[in-house]
């Protein structure tokens, strides 16, 4: 899920079944995933700590640990990350202030529904990626909330009407991607 979901912070174990935690972390960092990562592991020793931190971890905690300590460390990581990130996302003249839920296109305020805002937010956090319809459905609807197969298409059509038809591109058979001022072959 760390490959496809945005998180405020991640607790990562080094002893994962398929790949080592270090390899997972290196891949996340190489792909631009910048969520703060706390490595939590039974492995002790300074070499393991150095390897984890050099791979991109923000903190390292060995087992056994006290619950209060891990909570305090996560609070510190998310606090520091929030201080360095802007709440405003920008793409091709569209501005989304995640903190206030406001959207502007060319400096002009655009009113969006909650689900339209969730879809735009999700796409703007992945500006160069193709996002499938199922991924958007999973993000927009809560677990157990009834879904209809064409709802994503309806919301995308509404967003295009409000933001401009080139704002979101359909990549046939794959999903959607934010548009750009450059020509994109579809």
C-alpha positions as CSV (number, residue, x, y, z in Angstrom):
1,X,0.0,0.0,0.0
2,X,3.0,2.3,0.5
3,X,3.4,2.3,-3.3
4,X,-0.1,3.6,-4.0
5,X,-1.4,5.4,-0.9
6,X,-0.3,8.7,0.6
7,X,0.5,8.5,4.3
8,X,1.4,11.1,6.9
9,X,4.0,8.7,8.3
10,X,5.0,5.1,7.9
11,X,6.2,2.5,10.4
12,X,8.3,0.1,8.5
13,X,9.7,-3.3,9.7
14,X,12.9,-4.5,8.1
15,X,11.9,-8.2,8.2
16,X,9.3,-8.3,5.4
17,X,8.4,-11.5,3.7
18,X,9.2,-10.7,0.0
19,X,11.6,-7.7,0.1
20,X,13.7,-6.3,2.9
21,X,12.4,-3.2,4.5
22,X,15.5,-1.4,3.4
23,X,14.8,-2.3,-0.3
24,X,11.2,-1.2,0.0
25,X,12.4,2.1,1.5
26,X,15.0,2.7,-1.2
27,X,12.3,2.1,-3.9
28,X,9.9,4.5,-2.2
29,X,12.6,7.2,-2.0
30,X,13.7,6.7,-5.6
31,X,10.1,7.1,-6.8
32,X,9.7,10.3,-4.8
33,X,7.7,9.1,-1.9
34,X,8.6,11.4,0.9
35,X,6.4,10.4,3.8
36,X,8.4,10.3,7.1
37,X,9.5,6.7,7.8
38,X,10.2,5.2,11.2
39,X,12.0,1.8,11.0
40,X,10.8,-0.5,13.8
41,X,12.8,-3.6,14.1
42,X,14.3,-6.3,16.3
43,X,17.6,-5.8,14.6
44,X,20.0,-4.0,16.8
45,X,23.4,-2.5,16.3
46,X,24.9,0.7,14.9
47,X,25.4,-0.8,11.4
48,X,21.7,-1.6,11.0
49,X,20.8,1.9,12.2
50,X,23.2,3.6,9.8
51,X,22.0,1.5,6.9
52,X,18.3,2.3,7.7
53,X,19.0,6.0,8.0
54,X,21.2,6.1,4.9
55,X,18.4,4.3,3.0
56,X,16.1,7.2,3.7
57,X,14.5,6.5,7.1
58,X,13.8,9.5,9.3
59,X,14.0,7.6,12.6
60,X,14.9,4.1,13.8
61,X,13.5,2.3,16.9
62,X,14.6,-1.1,18.1
63,X,12.2,-3.7,19.8
64,X,11.3,-3.9,22.5
65,X,9.8,-0.4,22.8
66,X,7.3,1.5,24.9
67,X,4.1,2.5,23.1
68,X,4.4,6.0,24.4
69,X,7.8,6.3,22.8
70,X,6.7,5.2,19.4
71,X,3.7,7.6,19.6
72,X,5.9,10.5,20.6
73,X,8.4,9.7,17.7
74,X,5.5,9.6,15.2
75,X,4.1,12.9,16.4
76,X,7.6,14.5,16.0
77,X,8.0,13.1,12.5
78,X,4.6,14.3,11.3
79,X,5.1,17.7,13.0
80,X,8.4,18.2,11.2
81,X,7.0,17.0,7.9
82,X,4.0,19.3,8.1
83,X,6.3,22.3,8.8
84,X,8.2,21.6,5.6
85,X,5.3,20.9,3.2
86,X,3.1,23.5,1.7
87,X,-0.6,22.7,1.8
88,X,-1.0,24.1,-1.7
89,X,-0.7,21.8,-4.7
90,X,-0.3,23.3,-8.2
91,X,-0.6,21.9,-11.6
92,X,-1.1,23.7,-14.9
93,X,-2.9,26.8,-13.4
94,X,-4.9,24.7,-10.9
95,X,-4.3,25.4,-7.3
96,X,-5.6,23.1,-4.5
97,X,-5.2,24.2,-0.9
98,X,-5.5,20.8,0.8
99,X,-5.7,22.4,4.3
100,X,-8.7,24.6,3.4
101,X,-10.2,22.5,0.6
102,X,-10.3,25.5,-1.8
103,X,-9.5,25.3,-5.5
104,X,-8.6,28.0,-8.0
105,X,-8.1,27.9,-11.7
106,X,-6.1,30.8,-13.1
107,X,-6.6,32.6,-9.8
108,X,-10.4,32.2,-9.9
109,X,-12.2,30.2,-7.1
110,X,-13.9,27.0,-8.3
111,X,-16.6,25.4,-6.1
112,X,-16.2,21.6,-5.9
113,X,-18.3,18.9,-4.1
114,X,-16.6,16.8,-1.5
115,X,-16.1,13.8,-3.9
116,X,-14.9,16.0,-6.7
117,X,-12.4,17.5,-4.2
118,X,-11.2,14.0,-3.1
119,X,-10.7,13.0,-6.7
120,X,-8.8,16.1,-7.6
121,X,-6.7,15.9,-4.4
122,X,-5.8,12.3,-5.2
123,X,-4.8,13.1,-8.8
124,X,-2.8,16.2,-7.8
125,X,-0.8,14.1,-5.4
126,X,0.1,11.9,-8.4
127,X,0.6,14.4,-11.2
128,X,2.6,12.2,-13.6
129,X,0.9,8.9,-12.8
130,X,-2.1,7.1,-14.4
131,X,-4.7,6.4,-11.8
132,X,-7.2,3.6,-12.4
133,X,-10.9,3.9,-12.0
134,X,-10.8,1.3,-9.2
135,X,-8.1,3.2,-7.4
136,X,-10.2,6.3,-7.5
137,X,-13.3,4.4,-6.3
138,X,-11.3,3.0,-3.4
139,X,-10.1,6.5,-2.5
140,X,-13.4,8.4,-2.9
141,X,-15.7,6.0,-1.1
142,X,-15.5,4.7,2.5
143,X,-15.3,1.0,3.1
144,X,-18.9,-0.4,2.8
145,X,-20.3,2.7,1.2
146,X,-22.4,1.7,-1.9
147,X,-20.7,2.4,-5.2
148,X,-21.8,2.5,-8.8
149,X,-19.5,1.7,-11.6
150,X,-20.0,4.9,-13.5
151,X,-19.6,7.4,-10.6
152,X,-16.0,8.1,-11.3
153,X,-16.8,8.9,-14.9
154,X,-19.5,11.3,-13.8
155,X,-17.2,13.1,-11.3
156,X,-14.4,13.3,-13.9
157,X,-16.8,14.9,-16.4
158,X,-17.9,17.4,-13.7
159,X,-14.3,18.3,-12.9
160,X,-13.5,18.7,-16.6
161,X,-16.5,21.1,-17.0
162,X,-15.3,23.1,-14.0
163,X,-11.5,23.0,-14.6
164,X,-11.4,22.8,-18.4
165,X,-11.5,19.8,-20.6
166,X,-7.8,19.3,-20.7
167,X,-7.4,19.3,-16.9
168,X,-7.9,15.5,-16.7
169,X,-7.0,13.1,-19.4
170,X,-8.4,9.7,-20.0
171,X,-5.8,7.1,-20.8
172,X,-7.9,4.5,-22.5
173,X,-8.0,1.1,-20.8
174,X,-5.8,2.4,-17.9
175,X,-7.4,5.3,-16.1
176,X,-6.9,9.0,-15.7
177,X,-4.0,11.4,-15.4
178,X,-3.8,15.2,-14.8
179,X,-3.5,17.0,-18.1
180,X,-0.7,19.2,-19.0
181,X,0.1,22.1,-21.4
182,X,2.2,19.7,-23.4
183,X,0.5,17.3,-25.9
184,X,0.0,13.9,-24.4
185,X,-0.6,10.9,-26.7
186,X,-3.5,8.9,-25.5
